[in-house]
Structures are given as C-alpha cells and as structure tokens.
Amino acid sequence: MNAVVAPTLERRGLMLVLSSPSGAGKTTISRILLEREEELTLSISATTRQMRPGEIHGKDYFFVSPDEFNSMVDNNEMLEHATVFDNKYGTPSEPVEQGLSSGQDVLFDIDWQGTQQVAAKAPNDIVRVFILPPSLQELERRLYARAQDSEEVVKGRMAKAADEMSHWAEYDYIIVNTDVEKSVADVQAILRAERLKRDRRPDLDSFVRGLRQA
C-alpha cells in the first residue's frame, strides 16, 4: 500500500506575544521556544540607543537615529513603540509582515502597553499569552535568586508587578509558571492550535473544493 502524502497547505504566520512581570519566567520560556520551534522567530526592535560592543545591527536591534525613529512612527511604520530611560524602542511593521506572509510566526517580548498597541493594529494576527508567577513570594525569591539586581531594584520590580498583573484579563491565554518545562509545553500547545485556525490557512478553501469535486 502506498503511503498517504500529506497536502502542502500554506498558512499565515501569527504574532505570539508573551508578557509577564519581571521574574515570572518569560525570558526563559521565550529562549526555549526559539530553540525548539523552527517556525518561530524573535521580532527585532528598532532603537535610538547607542550600539553596545558585540551587538549587530539587524540581529540584536535596528539601530536608528531619533529622526529616523520619529519618521517611522509618523509614517505608521511601527507596530508599537515606547520611550524607556530617554531611549526609544519600537517594532517595525515591515519585517514582521514579511515573516507572517511567508508562514513564519513572530515572537514578541513586550509589556501590556506594547501589546495593546499591536492588538489595535493587527487584531487578527496576534495571540496574547500572559505568564503569572505561582505566588508573590516565589516571584520575589526568583528575583533575588538571579543575583542581578540590588535590593532596591528588586523592591521596585515587585512594586511594578502588581500593576503589570492587573492587565491579565486583556490576554487570550494565562499560564501560571510553576514549572518551566510544563509552561513551555503549554505555549507550544497554544501555538499548535492557533496555527490550525481556519482564518490562518488561506489554501483550505480551494483544498476543500478540490476534495468535493474529486
């Protein structure tokens, strides 16, 4: 018996947004996802800050002048943007659209404000996932365990966490990160389901017509 050959059906990529308070595990989950999901790539932001040693233009960031950045905003060429410590950051829409059109999924590591902006501009492409810690005590423990920040910075991150978590209901999926491997598996399950959505598979109509006519 001949093996059944699966049909090749094109699909439109999706924007996978991961948000969380600092210390909830978003960065770790994102890193593992990028290692395991071949069809997932990280969005590259544009910034007005100076390039640091070892950074590469077009890989780490798109390094642009303040005038170039403002021009992109004025011309509606940014999916989202914000000012952080006197430097501007934003996601150029053109490379993201190129990826989506070719069936590539794009991962966004942005906060709730950036998520709102992206959702307003691309409501049909965005999939929003919010990652919560199992408890505030565990969140604080993780922040101290990283040994990256002073006690003052950790207290500031904890104070900010309450505001960030208040926006959980604006997201499509909520993951309580008690175990990193389980959380990664949960996000992968979300990706699998979202990739199968009818609206992201433009070839389905002609494929089904062909089945009915055969």
C-alpha positions as CSV (number, residue, x, y, z in Angstrom):
1,M,0.0,0.0,0.0
2,N,1.3,3.4,-0.9
3,A,1.9,5.9,1.9
4,V,-0.5,8.8,2.0
5,V,1.2,12.1,1.2
6,A,0.0,15.0,3.3
7,P,-1.1,18.0,1.2
8,T,1.0,21.1,1.4
9,L,-1.2,23.9,2.7
10,E,0.1,27.5,3.1
11,R,-0.7,29.4,6.3
12,R,-0.3,32.9,7.5
13,G,2.0,33.2,10.5
14,L,0.9,34.6,13.8
15,M,2.3,37.1,16.3
16,L,2.9,35.4,19.6
17,V,3.1,37.9,22.4
18,L,4.5,36.9,25.8
19,S,4.1,39.3,28.7
20,S,4.8,38.9,32.4
21,P,6.1,40.7,35.4
22,S,9.9,40.6,35.7
23,G,10.9,37.3,37.3
24,A,7.9,35.2,36.2
25,G,9.9,33.3,33.6
26,K,9.1,34.9,30.3
27,T,12.7,35.2,29.1
28,T,13.5,31.6,29.9
29,I,10.3,30.4,28.2
30,S,11.0,32.5,25.2
31,R,14.5,31.2,24.8
32,I,13.4,27.6,25.0
33,L,10.6,28.2,22.5
34,L,13.0,29.7,20.0
35,E,15.3,26.7,20.3
36,R,12.5,24.2,19.8
37,E,10.1,25.9,17.3
38,E,11.6,26.1,13.9
39,E,8.8,28.2,12.6
40,L,9.2,30.8,15.3
41,T,11.5,33.8,15.2
42,L,12.0,36.7,17.5
43,S,10.9,40.1,16.4
44,I,13.7,42.7,16.2
45,S,13.1,46.1,17.7
46,A,14.4,49.4,16.4
47,T,16.0,51.7,19.0
48,T,17.7,55.0,19.2
49,R,20.2,54.0,21.9
50,Q,23.8,53.5,21.0
51,M,25.1,50.1,19.8
52,R,26.9,48.2,22.6
53,P,30.1,46.1,22.0
54,G,29.2,42.8,20.3
55,E,25.8,43.9,19.1
56,I,24.9,43.6,15.4
57,H,22.6,45.9,13.5
58,G,19.7,43.9,12.2
59,K,20.2,41.0,14.6
60,D,20.1,42.4,18.1
61,Y,18.3,45.7,17.1
62,F,17.8,48.0,14.2
63,F,19.9,51.0,15.4
64,V,18.4,54.2,14.1
65,S,18.7,57.9,14.8
66,P,15.9,59.8,16.7
67,D,14.9,61.5,13.4
68,E,14.6,58.1,11.7
69,F,12.6,56.7,14.5
70,N,10.2,59.6,14.6
71,S,9.7,59.4,10.9
72,M,8.8,55.7,11.2
73,V,6.2,56.5,13.8
74,D,4.8,59.4,11.8
75,N,4.5,57.1,8.7
76,N,2.7,54.4,10.7
77,E,5.6,52.0,10.2
78,M,5.7,50.8,13.8
79,L,3.5,48.2,15.4
80,E,4.3,49.5,18.8
81,H,6.8,51.9,20.4
82,A,7.7,53.4,23.7
83,T,10.4,55.6,25.4
84,V,12.5,53.9,28.1
85,F,15.1,55.9,30.0
86,D,15.4,58.6,27.3
87,N,15.8,56.0,24.5
88,K,13.1,55.0,22.1
89,Y,12.2,51.4,21.2
90,G,9.7,50.1,18.7
91,T,8.8,47.2,16.4
92,P,9.0,48.0,12.7
93,S,6.0,46.5,10.9
94,E,7.5,45.6,7.5
95,P,9.8,42.8,8.6
96,V,7.1,41.3,10.8
97,E,4.6,41.4,7.9
98,Q,7.2,39.7,5.6
99,G,7.5,36.9,8.1
100,L,3.8,36.5,8.6
101,S,3.2,36.4,4.9
102,S,5.7,33.6,4.4
103,G,4.2,31.5,7.2
104,Q,6.7,32.4,9.9
105,D,5.5,33.0,13.4
106,V,7.0,36.0,15.2
107,L,7.6,36.1,19.0
108,F,7.2,39.4,20.8
109,D,8.7,40.1,24.3
110,I,6.7,43.2,25.2
111,D,4.7,44.6,28.1
112,W,0.9,45.2,28.3
113,Q,1.2,48.7,26.8
114,G,3.0,47.4,23.7
115,T,0.5,44.5,23.5
116,Q,-2.4,46.9,23.4
117,Q,-0.7,48.8,20.5
118,V,0.0,45.6,18.5
119,A,-3.6,44.3,19.1
120,A,-5.1,47.6,17.8
121,K,-3.1,47.4,14.6
122,A,-3.2,43.6,14.0
123,P,-6.1,42.1,15.9
124,N,-6.4,39.1,13.6
125,D,-2.7,38.1,13.8
126,I,-2.0,38.5,17.5
127,V,-2.0,35.7,20.1
128,R,-1.6,37.0,23.6
129,V,-0.1,34.9,26.4
130,F,0.4,36.3,30.0
131,I,2.7,34.5,32.3
132,L,2.0,34.6,36.1
133,P,4.1,33.5,39.0
134,P,2.6,30.9,41.3
135,S,2.9,33.4,44.2
136,L,4.4,36.8,45.1
137,Q,6.7,35.1,47.5
138,E,8.0,32.9,44.6
139,L,8.3,35.9,42.3
140,E,10.4,37.7,44.9
141,R,12.6,34.6,45.5
142,R,13.3,34.3,41.8
143,L,14.3,37.9,41.5
144,Y,16.7,37.6,44.4
145,A,18.0,34.2,43.0
146,R,19.0,35.9,39.8
147,A,21.6,37.9,41.7
148,Q,21.4,40.6,39.0
149,D,19.8,43.4,40.9
150,S,20.2,45.3,44.1
151,E,17.6,45.0,46.9
152,E,16.3,48.4,45.9
153,V,15.8,47.3,42.2
154,V,14.1,44.1,43.3
155,K,11.6,46.1,45.5
156,G,10.9,48.3,42.6
157,R,10.2,45.3,40.3
158,M,7.9,43.8,42.9
159,A,6.0,47.1,43.2
160,K,5.6,47.3,39.4
161,A,4.5,43.6,39.2
162,A,1.1,44.4,40.8
163,D,0.3,46.9,38.1
164,E,1.5,44.6,35.3
165,M,-0.5,41.7,36.6
166,S,-3.7,43.8,36.7
167,H,-3.8,43.6,32.9
168,W,-4.0,39.8,32.8
169,A,-7.6,39.8,31.5
170,E,-6.5,41.5,28.3
171,Y,-4.7,38.4,27.2
172,D,-6.1,35.3,25.3
173,Y,-4.2,32.7,27.4
174,I,-2.9,32.7,31.0
175,I,-0.1,30.4,32.2
176,V,0.9,30.1,35.8
177,N,4.6,29.3,35.6
178,T,5.1,26.7,38.4
179,D,7.4,24.5,36.1
180,V,9.3,25.9,33.1
181,E,9.0,22.7,31.1
182,K,5.3,22.5,31.6
183,S,4.9,26.2,30.7
184,V,6.9,25.7,27.5
185,A,4.7,22.7,26.6
186,D,1.6,24.8,27.3
187,V,2.8,27.6,24.9
188,Q,3.6,25.0,22.3
189,A,0.1,23.6,22.6
190,I,-1.3,27.1,22.1
191,L,0.9,27.5,19.0
192,R,-0.3,24.2,17.5
193,A,-3.9,25.1,18.0
194,E,-3.6,28.7,16.7
195,R,-1.7,27.5,13.6
196,L,-4.7,25.3,12.7
197,K,-7.2,28.1,12.8
198,R,-9.2,28.4,9.6
199,D,-8.5,32.1,9.1
200,R,-4.8,31.5,9.1
201,R,-5.0,28.8,6.3
202,P,-5.9,30.6,3.0
203,D,-5.5,27.4,0.9
204,L,-8.2,25.5,2.8
205,D,-11.0,26.8,0.7
206,S,-9.5,25.6,-2.6
207,F,-8.3,22.4,-1.0
208,V,-11.8,21.5,0.3
209,R,-13.4,22.5,-3.1
210,G,-11.0,20.0,-4.7
211,L,-12.0,17.3,-2.3
212,R,-15.6,17.8,-3.0
213,Q,-15.1,17.8,-6.8
214,A,-12.9,14.8,-6.9
